[in-house]
Amino acid sequence: MKHLKLPLFLAAVLAPLLILVLSGANWNYPMKGMTLSLIAGIVGAIGALGVLLAFGAAPKPVGAYVPVIMTIIFCGAPVLNAIISLYLTPPAGGLLSISPWFWLGMVMAVVGGGLVTKFKPGGPPPKKPAAAPATVPQKVV
């Protein structure tokens, strides 16, 4: 992992910065936006730490729990984000003005996440203990 630090830094920090500079971005950002972005970044980092701790605390084999943890992240987070966004900035026509396809997508994400969690593939079968070597009875003379 040590050898990935520089490429990750280049891809995550310097590349977007270069794109902003080359596109002539306006650097006068509102304080509220910068504050919310900072808070979101901190919460995201805490979430990433939580994922690492979940993998570290998962019973062995860890691979059996990856679908559950990833389902919580990739199904739960978007659904939670949509619910919070609807609460904070409700649509002008109310919740009934939202397309039924959106609600179908929400239901499918929740049901799909539940199905993946309930029917996750099992880990490898436990190893059988090694058979004791066969011994030949010896005659005592």
BALO-483880 format. One record per residue: residue number from 1; residue in three letters; x, y, z of N, C-alpha, C in turn. Coordinates in steps of 0.001 Angstrom, whole numbers, padded with zeros to 6 digits. Each point is the difference from the previous one (the first is absolute). Layout:
<recs>
   nr  rest    neast   nnorth      nup   caeast  canorth     caup    ceast   cnorth      cup
  NUM   Ala        X        Y        Z        X        Y        Z        X        Y        Z
...
</recs>
This chain:
<recs>
   nr  rest    neast   nnorth      nup   caeast  canorth     caup    ceast   cnorth      cup
    1   Met   000833  -001195   000000  -000833   001195   000000   000870   001248   000000
    2   Lys   001181  -000114   000543   000885   001142   000100   000324   000583  -001379
    3   His   000178  -000874  -000976   000377   000450  -001333  -001157   000661  -000746
    4   Leu  -001211  -000028   000527  -001155   000606  -000661  -000274   001428   000455
    5   Lys   000714   000489   000981  -000302   001320   000541   000197   001106  -001030
    6   Leu   001108   000005  -000703   000247   001052  -000981  -000994  -000055  -001161
    7   Pro  -000246  -001158  -000614  -000998  -000011  -001077  -001395   000414   000469
    8   Leu  -000386  -000400   001203  -001303   000408   000519  -000057   001504   000219
    9   Phe   001078   000562   000505   000056   001447   000202  -000104   000725  -001335
   10   Leu   000728  -000490  -000995  -000045   000623  -001324  -001405  -000063  -000590
   11   Ala  -000637  -001159   000115  -001325  -000183  -000599  -001090   000734   000772
   12   Ala   000111   000037   001322  -001081   000548   000807   000128   001490   000275
   13   Val   001222   000536  -000021   000184   001399   000370   000526   000835  -001171
   14   Leu   001126  -000406  -000557   000618   000837  -001010  -000741   000004  -001331
   15   Ala  -000548  -001128  -000422  -000716  -000044  -001277  -001235   000902   000029
   16   Pro  -000860  -000086   001010  -001146   000924   000019   000430   001470   000119
   17   Leu   001058   000250   000753   000497   001362   000127   000460   000530  -001360
   18   Leu   000707  -000817  -000744   000466   000384  -001334  -001186   000266  -000928
   19   Ile  -001004  -000839   000055  -001186   000199  -000840  -000694   001317   000354
   20   Leu  -000097   000305   001298  -000613   001263   000413   000808   001193  -000501
   21   Val   001313  -000070   000107   000855   001102  -000436  -000112   000181  -001508
   22   Leu   000082  -001102  -000760  -000042   000083  -001457  -001364   000462  -000520
   23   Ser  -001059  -000280   000734  -001329   000410  -000464  -000366   001404   000471
   24   Gly   000924   000657   000703  -000246   001369   000450  -001063   000092   001072
   25   Ala   000062  -000892   000962  -001010  -000048   001060  -000011   001284   000816
   26   Asn  -001167   000352   000468  -000173   001142   000880   000343  -000461   001418
   27   Trp   000978   000606   000626   000478  -000453   001310  -000698   000714   001148
   28   Asn  -001041   000747  -000284  -000751   000700   001042  -001174  -000875   000425
   29   Tyr   000278  -000950   000878  -001030  -000923   000458  -000677   000561   001236
   30   Pro  -001316  -000213   000132  -000690   000488   001204   000453  -000774   001238
   31   Met   000049   000676   001120   000459  -000605   001249  -000892  -001175   000408
   32   Lys  -001309   000122  -000222  -000910  -001082   000374   000334  -001270  -000793
   33   Gly   000269   000155  -001288   000349  -001158  -000831   001306  -000642   000444
   34   Met   000998   000827   000327   001278  -000550   000456  -000168  -000707   001345
   35   Thr  -000805   000576   000872  -000233  -000617   001313  -000704  -001343  -000151
   36   Leu  -001055  -000032  -000816  -000720  -001258  -000200   000875  -001041  -000691
   37   Ser   000842   000425  -000921   000913  -000932  -000675   001009  -000578   000992
   38   Leu   000500   000852   000886   000944  -000475   001014  -000671  -001010   000921
   39   Ile  -001213   000304   000433  -000730  -000920   000879  -000278  -001315  -000723
   40   Ala  -000404   000087  -001266  -000270  -001217  -000775   001272  -000832  -000162
   41   Gly   001121   000645  -000225   001266  -000731  -000114   000370  -000689   001302
   42   Ile  -000197   000669   001109   000309  -000596   001305  -000919  -001191   000266
   43   Val  -001290   000173  -000284  -000950  -001101   000211   000348  -001177  -000925
   44   Gly   000391   000290  -001237   000407  -001062  -000923   001224  -000749   000504
   45   Ala   000960   000724   000557   001193  -000646   000548  -000353  -000869   001203
   46   Ile  -000914   000471   000828  -000454  -000806   001143  -000708  -001254  -000503
   47   Gly  -000789   000144  -001053  -000672  -001158  -000592   000988  -001010  -000552
   48   Ala   001049   000489  -000671   001029  -000907  -000518   000706  -000722   001144
   49   Leu   000266   000701   001088   000597  -000635   001171  -000938  -001069   000545
   50   Gly  -001288   000301   000016  -000983  -000984   000464   000011  -001266  -000844
   51   Val   000150   000156  -001315   000070  -001170  -000886   001234  -000828   000329
   52   Leu   001122   000660   000179   001233  -000732   000344  -000147  -000720   001333
   53   Leu  -000618   000654   000974  -000206  -000643   001295  -000979  -001170  -000122
   54   Ala  -001008   000149  -000866  -000959  -001094  -000200   000691  -001210  -000605
   55   Phe   000869   000231  -000977   000735  -001120  -000590   000933  -000638   001029
   56   Gly   000605   000826   000842   000911  -000530   001016  -000723  -000777   001084
   57   Ala  -001248   000370   000292  -000746  -000655   001069  -000849  -001165  -000496
   58   Ala  -000107  -000151  -001311  -000845  -001075  -000544   000605  -001362   000336
   59   Pro  -000864  -000936   000376   000513  -001350   000262   000636  -000584  -001260
   60   Lys   000888  -000901   000194   000684  -000622  -001130  -000899  -001053  -000617
   61   Pro  -000039  -000213  -001267   000725   000724  -001035  -000680   001337  -000301
   62   Val   000794   001047  -000121  -000515   001343  -000227  -000757   000070  -001323
   63   Gly   000421  -000763  -000997  -000628   000030  -001313  -001483  -000293   000035
   64   Ala  -000456  -000746   000985  -001424  -000315   000104  -000812   001228   000400
   65   Tyr   000633   001007   000593  -000707   001179   000476   000125   001196  -000935
   66   Val   000844  -000120  -001007   000180   001111  -000937  -001318   000377  -000673
   67   Pro  -000815  -000947  -000494  -001264   000411  -000622  -000909   000777   000947
   68   Val  -000004  -000358   001266  -000862   000694   000959   000487   001429   000208
   69   Ile   001288   000165   000231   000548   001328   000256  -000128   000875  -001236
   70   Met   000312  -000549  -001168  -000096   000779  -001227  -001455   000346  -000326
   71   Thr  -000927  -000876   000336  -001416   000283  -000234  -000455   001171   000847
   72   Ile   000429   000029   001243  -000362   001113   000876   000526   001312  -000583
   73   Ile   001211  -000045  -000542   000609   001217  -000537  -000665   000415  -001306
   74   Phe  -000095  -000924  -000955  -000436   000379  -001339  -001507  -000002  -000190
   75   Cys  -000767  -000557   000914  -001471   000108  -000060  -000497   000953   001074
   76   Gly   000538  -000124   001192  -000478   000818   001104   000336   001470  -000141
   77   Ala   001222   000304  -000402   000422   001397  -000074  -000800   000802  -001032
   78   Pro  -000194  -000507  -001226  -000797   000792  -000952  -001459   000196   000439
   79   Val  -000584  -001018   000611  -001381   000127   000464  -000066   001038   001125
   80   Leu   000920  -000077   000937   000039   000971   001088   000236   001408  -000540
   81   Asn   000901   000127  -000972   000281   001292  -000617  -001260   000564  -000657
   82   Ala  -000730  -000841  -000721  -001219   000464  -000669  -001046   000449   001020
   83   Ile  -000145  -000749   001081  -000998   000359   001025   000364   001328   000662
   84   Ile   001261   000165   000346   000432   001252   000632  -000142   001167  -000972
   85   Ser   000355  -000221  -001264  -000129   001067  -001000  -001456   000405  -000192
   86   Leu  -000899  -000987  -000031  -001425   000323  -000135  -000516   000766   001216
   87   Tyr   000532  -000323   001161  -000417   000695   001219   000509   001439   000007
   88   Leu   001273   000178  -000365   000608   001332   000044  -000474   000901  -001128
   89   Thr  -000190  -000569  -001186  -000430   000789  -001153  -001149  -000720  -000703
   90   Pro  -001194   000067   000587  -001131  -000699  -000617  -000326   000592  -001370
   91   Pro  -000513  -000827  -000908  -000347   000515  -001324  -001148   001004   000085
   92   Ala  -000067   000887  -000981  -001003   001075   000012  -001423  -000553   000046
   93   Gly  -000258  -001090  -000703  -001344  -000557  -000042  -000290  -001006   001091
   94   Gly   000893  -000154   000954  -000183  -000980   001062   000515  -001375  -000407
   95   Leu  -000054  -000938   000913   000524  -001341  -000261  -000767  -000728  -001097
   96   Leu  -001276   000344  -000175  -000792  -000666  -001035   000404   000428  -001413
   97   Ser   000745   001098  -000111   000427   000444  -001323   001241  -000753  -000501
   98   Ile   000587  -000806   000859   001199  -000761  -000386  -000423  -001181  -000866
   99   Ser   000794  -000271  -000998  -000290  -001087  -000937  -000120  -001339   000722
  100   Pro  -000946  -000823  -000409  -000102  -001338   000594   001264  -000838  -000220
  101   Trp   000751   000312  -001032   001246  -000741  -000255   001007   000216   001126
  102   Phe  -000002   001207   000563   000883   000272   001139  -000384  -000896   001181
  103   Trp  -001311  -000050   000290  -000447  -000814   001130   000263  -001478  -000259
  104   Leu  -000176  -000430  -001251   000299  -001383  -000341   001482  -000291   000226
  105   Gly   000844   000932  -000407   001444  -000168   000220   000350  -000081   001476
  106   Met  -000659   000810   000813   000243  -000046   001445  -000401  -001358   000567
  107   Val  -001176  -000476  -000397  -000473  -001299   000489   000940  -001109  -000467
  108   Met   000416   000059  -001260   000901  -001037  -000523   001341   000007   000730
  109   Ala   000510   001182   000324   001271   000072   000727  -000130  -000621   001387
  110   Val  -001083   000315   000682  -000198  -000540   001360  -000222  -001508  -000054
  111   Val  -000879  -000445  -000892  -000270  -001440  -000112   001240  -000744  -000472
  112   Gly   000687   000553  -000992   001226  -000642  -000494   001063  -000101   001075
  113   Gly   000163   001071   000773   000958  -000048   001098  -000369  -001046   001029
  114   Gly  -001291  -000108   000293  -000448  -001020   000953   000222  -001407  -000528
  115   Leu  -000264  -000200  -001290   000194  -001333  -000585   001474  -000398  -000013
  116   Val   000863   000946  -000363   001433  -000308  -000011   000475  -000340   001405
  117   Thr  -000475   000738   000987   000408  -000266   001378  -000534  -001344   000491
  118   Lys  -001255  -000304  -000298  -000600  -001243   000487   000578  -001237  -000690
  119   Phe   000245   000097  -001292   000427  -001171  -000765   001460   000107  -000444
  120   Lys   000813   000623   000817   001419   000134  -000349   000627  -001378  -000152
  121   Pro   000965  -000115  -000906   000666  -001299  -000137   000789  -000320   001256
  122   Gly   000010  -001255   000358   000748  -000425   001179   001491  -000046  -000276
  123   Gly   000750  -000010   001040   001444  -000105  -000129   000401  -001423  -000375
  124   Pro   001270  -000227  -000152   000445  -001348  -000326  -000305  -000958   001142
  125   Pro  -000222  -001278  -000332  -000294  -000953   001073   001204  -000120   000932
  126   Pro  -000249  -000323   001277   001124  -000127   000932   000908  -001157  -000413
  127   Lys   001275   000191   000268   000966  -001044  -000332  -000179  -001185   000932
  128   Lys   000091  -001197  -000594  -000106  -001210   000806   001331  -000238   000685
  129   Pro  -000047  -000509   001234   001272  -000276   000677   000769  -001090  -000756
  130   Ala   001301   000107   000046   000844  -000985  -000678  -000187  -001370   000656
  131   Ala  -000087  -001017  -000847  -000175  -001361   000520   001293  -000448   000679
  132   Ala  -000180  -000710   001105   001178  -000510   000716   000662  -001079  -000859
  133   Pro   001324  -000035  -000020   000672  -001017  -000799  -000315  -001402   000527
  134   Ala  -000202  -000900  -000934  -000315  -001384   000384   001237  -000641   000633
  135   Thr  -000229  -000690   001082   001119  -000675   000678  -000168  -001510  -000147
  136   Val   001094  -000634  -000172  -000005  -001465  -000111   000290  -000578   001382
  137   Pro  -000880  -000887   000494   000266  -000566   001332   001282  -000820  -000036
  138   Gln   000807   000160   001035   001253  -000749   000080  -000138  -001106   001038
  139   Lys   000625  -001124  -000307  -000013  -001120   000950   001087   000220   001024
  140   Val  -000356  -000261   001208   000993   000093   001074   000595  -001371   000189
  141   Val   001311  -000080  -000034   000665  -001287   000130   000543  -000190   001391
</recs>
